[in-house]
Amino acid sequence: MPFVNVVVTRDGITREQKAQVIKEITETLQRVLNKRPELTHIVIQEVDTDNWGYAGMTTTEYRAQLSDQQLSR
């Protein structure tokens, strides 16, 4: 029974996009690993950008910094 956990930042991902991700991951596991779709579990976790960090700052801060840099060009 495959279990796939997809973690993304919460930033406007639509229900349709989530459905497509689930469908395509399931199809890939079936095609590549011969896993049965009815036994395949996909979980999409959405994390607020204030709760996800890299480069020493939250994603919210990082994106704001990138935006500021692009505006100053």
MDAnalysis code that builds the backbone (N, CA, C; Angstrom):
import MDAnalysis as mda
import numpy as np

u = mda.Universe.empty(219, n_residues=73, atom_resindex=np.repeat(np.arange(73), 3), trajectory=True)
u.add_TopologyAttr("name", ["N", "CA", "C"] * 73)
u.add_TopologyAttr("resid", np.arange(1, 74))
u.add_TopologyAttr("resname", ["MET", "PRO", "PHE", "VAL", "ASN", "VAL", "VAL", "VAL", "THR", "ARG", "ASP", "GLY", "ILE", "THR", "ARG", "GLU", "GLN", "LYS", "ALA", "GLN", "VAL", "ILE", "LYS", "GLU", "ILE", "THR", "GLU", "THR", "LEU", "GLN", "ARG", "VAL", "LEU", "ASN", "LYS", "ARG", "PRO", "GLU", "LEU", "THR", "HIS", "ILE", "VAL", "ILE", "GLN", "GLU", "VAL", "ASP", "THR", "ASP", "ASN", "TRP", "GLY", "TYR", "ALA", "GLY", "MET", "THR", "THR", "THR", "GLU", "TYR", "ARG", "ALA", "GLN", "LEU", "SER", "ASP", "GLN", "GLN", "LEU", "SER", "ARG"])
u.atoms.positions = np.array([
    [0.842, -1.174, 0.000],
    [0.000, 0.000, 0.000],
    [0.891, 1.243, 0.000],
    [1.044, 1.889, -1.135],
    [1.841, 3.111, -1.178],
    [1.155, 4.264, -0.446],
    [1.961, 5.055, 0.225],
    [1.496, 6.273, 0.882],
    [2.445, 7.383, 0.469],
    [1.889, 8.428, -0.150],
    [2.702, 9.551, -0.602],
    [2.205, 10.806, 0.102],
    [3.116, 11.522, 0.729],
    [2.787, 12.760, 1.418],
    [3.413, 13.918, 0.646],
    [2.572, 14.798, 0.132],
    [3.018, 15.954, -0.634],
    [2.828, 17.181, 0.261],
    [3.899, 17.897, 0.521],
    [3.822, 19.082, 1.378],
    [4.142, 20.297, 0.522],
    [3.205, 21.253, 0.505],
    [3.370, 22.472, -0.287],
    [2.966, 23.666, 0.559],
    [3.424, 24.835, 0.148],
    [2.963, 26.032, 0.841],
    [1.557, 26.376, 0.367],
    [0.813, 26.961, 1.269],
    [-0.572, 27.340, 0.991],
    [-0.551, 28.662, 0.237],
    [-0.684, 28.589, -1.061],
    [-0.598, 29.814, -1.854],
    [-1.446, 29.732, -3.118],
    [-2.695, 29.415, -2.945],
    [-3.619, 29.471, -4.067],
    [-3.703, 28.222, -4.915],
    [-3.366, 27.083, -4.369],
    [-3.503, 25.844, -5.114],
    [-4.994, 25.503, -5.169],
    [-5.488, 25.254, -6.354],
    [-6.915, 24.997, -6.515],
    [-7.253, 23.530, -6.252],
    [-8.518, 23.290, -6.032],
    [-9.026, 21.924, -5.853],
    [-8.710, 21.089, -7.097],
    [-8.849, 21.700, -8.264],
    [-8.582, 20.997, -9.517],
    [-7.109, 20.616, -9.645],
    [-6.225, 21.514, -9.225],
    [-4.792, 21.209, -9.267],
    [-4.454, 20.065, -8.317],
    [-5.051, 20.072, -7.135],
    [-4.808, 18.989, -6.175],
    [-5.282, 17.663, -6.745],
    [-6.450, 17.671, -7.366],
    [-6.984, 16.446, -7.968],
    [-6.051, 15.929, -9.057],
    [-5.490, 16.835, -9.848],
    [-4.562, 16.439, -10.907],
    [-3.292, 15.836, -10.318],
    [-2.761, 16.449, -9.256],
    [-1.560, 15.913, -8.599],
    [-1.836, 14.506, -8.087],
    [-2.958, 14.323, -7.429],
    [-3.313, 12.998, -6.894],
    [-3.428, 11.982, -8.022],
    [-4.112, 12.361, -9.081],
    [-4.313, 11.469, -10.228],
    [-2.980, 11.083, -10.857],
    [-2.129, 12.066, -11.099],
    [-0.876, 11.787, -11.796],
    [0.122, 11.009, -10.944],
    [0.166, 11.271, -9.651],
    [1.048, 10.483, -8.777],
    [0.562, 9.045, -8.728],
    [-0.739, 8.864, -8.609],
    [-1.310, 7.510, -8.586],
    [-0.989, 6.771, -9.877],
    [-1.167, 7.442, -11.023],
    [-0.874, 6.823, -12.319],
    [0.607, 6.468, -12.440],
    [1.478, 7.336, -11.942],
    [2.916, 7.063, -11.996],
    [3.273, 5.838, -11.171],
    [2.721, 5.743, -9.967],
    [3.005, 4.567, -9.126],
    [2.482, 3.289, -9.770],
    [1.347, 3.394, -10.430],
    [0.805, 2.219, -11.112],
    [1.698, 1.828, -12.295],
    [2.086, 2.800, -13.101],
    [2.874, 2.537, -14.304],
    [4.303, 2.077, -13.974],
    [4.953, 2.756, -13.049],
    [6.367, 2.489, -12.774],
    [6.562, 1.337, -11.791],
    [5.748, 1.308, -10.741],
    [5.942, 0.309, -9.680],
    [4.876, -0.776, -9.656],
    [3.927, -0.703, -10.609],
    [2.840, -1.684, -10.689],
    [2.009, -1.734, -9.403],
    [1.784, -0.558, -8.803],
    [0.978, -0.472, -7.578],
    [-0.489, -0.273, -7.943],
    [-1.354, -0.910, -7.210],
    [-2.793, -0.829, -7.469],
    [-3.348, 0.520, -7.013],
    [-4.034, 1.235, -7.900],
    [-4.580, 2.551, -7.548],
    [-5.506, 2.527, -6.342],
    [-6.290, 1.477, -6.202],
    [-7.236, 1.416, -5.083],
    [-6.555, 1.212, -3.733],
    [-5.257, 0.934, -3.757],
    [-4.497, 0.793, -2.514],
    [-3.496, 1.927, -2.314],
    [-3.512, 2.898, -3.216],
    [-2.569, 4.006, -3.169],
    [-3.191, 5.201, -2.458],
    [-2.484, 5.738, -1.497],
    [-2.957, 6.876, -0.706],
    [-2.053, 8.079, -0.958],
    [-2.669, 9.212, -1.275],
    [-1.940, 10.455, -1.499],
    [-2.500, 11.493, -0.527],
    [-1.631, 12.139, 0.215],
    [-2.050, 13.193, 1.139],
    [-1.345, 14.480, 0.731],
    [-2.124, 15.534, 0.583],
    [-1.550, 16.844, 0.291],
    [-1.694, 17.699, 1.536],
    [-0.573, 18.129, 2.084],
    [-0.571, 18.999, 3.248],
    [-0.193, 20.399, 2.801],
    [-0.988, 21.365, 3.201],
    [-0.706, 22.754, 2.882],
    [-0.206, 23.457, 4.142],
    [0.941, 24.077, 4.028],
    [1.569, 24.741, 5.153],
    [1.566, 26.246, 4.893],
    [1.149, 27.011, 5.871],
    [1.179, 28.458, 5.755],
    [2.619, 28.920, 5.560],
    [2.818, 29.938, 4.731],
    [4.176, 30.387, 4.437],
    [4.898, 30.953, 5.659],
    [4.159, 31.328, 6.711],
    [4.798, 31.756, 7.964],
    [5.350, 30.559, 8.742],
    [4.918, 29.352, 8.370],
    [5.350, 28.140, 9.065],
    [6.331, 27.302, 8.247],
    [6.862, 27.874, 7.184],
    [7.824, 27.181, 6.323],
    [8.995, 28.130, 6.123],
    [10.165, 27.675, 6.420],
    [11.303, 28.567, 6.297],
    [12.476, 27.946, 5.585],
    [13.277, 28.800, 4.993],
    [14.556, 28.413, 4.403],
    [15.371, 29.679, 4.225],
    [16.635, 29.506, 4.018],
    [17.554, 30.640, 3.885],
    [17.500, 31.545, 5.116],
    [17.186, 30.969, 6.267],
    [17.187, 31.707, 7.516],
    [15.978, 32.584, 7.766],
    [14.912, 32.402, 6.990],
    [13.719, 33.233, 7.181],
    [12.478, 32.452, 6.755],
    [11.315, 32.989, 7.119],
    [10.081, 32.333, 6.684],
    [9.911, 32.521, 5.180],
    [9.119, 31.673, 4.595],
    [8.828, 31.797, 3.166],
    [8.153, 33.133, 2.878],
    [7.307, 33.589, 3.778],
    [6.661, 34.890, 3.619],
    [7.705, 35.992, 3.497],
    [8.675, 35.995, 4.409],
    [9.741, 37.000, 4.383],
    [10.602, 36.867, 3.130],
    [10.931, 35.627, 2.787],
    [11.787, 35.375, 1.630],
    [11.131, 35.891, 0.349],
    [9.845, 35.593, 0.189],
    [9.127, 36.052, -1.004],
    [9.018, 37.576, -1.035],
    [8.812, 38.184, 0.108],
    [8.748, 39.647, 0.170],
    [10.089, 40.243, -0.218],
    [11.158, 39.639, 0.245],
    [12.504, 40.115, -0.085],
    [12.760, 39.987, -1.589],
    [12.359, 38.876, -2.171],
    [12.519, 38.701, -3.619],
    [11.711, 39.734, -4.389],
    [10.510, 39.972, -3.925],
    [9.645, 40.957, -4.576],
    [10.266, 42.350, -4.513],
    [10.792, 42.706, -3.346],
    [11.457, 44.004, -3.182],
    [12.658, 44.127, -4.120],
    [13.432, 43.058, -4.248],
    [14.604, 43.067, -5.118],
    [14.191, 43.241, -6.580],
    [13.124, 42.580, -6.967],
    [12.653, 42.691, -8.353],
    [12.116, 44.079, -8.648],
    [11.469, 44.704, -7.665],
    [10.933, 46.044, -7.863],
    [12.038, 47.081, -7.978],
    [13.163, 46.825, -7.318],
    [14.252, 47.801, -7.334],
    [15.120, 47.711, -8.587],
    [14.843, 46.783, -9.428],
    [15.639, 46.623, -10.664],
    [15.155, 47.535, -11.739],
])
